Amino acid sequence: MTVVGLGTTWYGGYRKQVAAMSSTSARTAATDYLARGWAPIPIPWRAKAPTLRGWPELRITADSLDEYFNGAQQNIGVLFGDLF
């Protein structure tokens, strides 16, 4: 997962704001999302949508986190709406 923030740099003597990118693992992000009360959903690397059967009903907990986020490259989604 890539997190984008703003930074500043100099181009041709002019100071401009640019996007500064840093890498964060999907597992780290999922842990953070769980702490916020969000429902993280694993998405395969380079895919744009979940592929797990029944993903709309999937509720990952701290105990099941390693089953879905094992450190391999992958994307992460967040399920919003009525969660329970």
Secondary structure, 3 states (H helix, E strand, C coil): CEEEEEEEEEECCEEEEEEEEEECCHHHHHHHHHHCCCEEEEEECCCCCCCCCCHHHCCCCCCCHHHHCCCCCEEEEEECCCCC
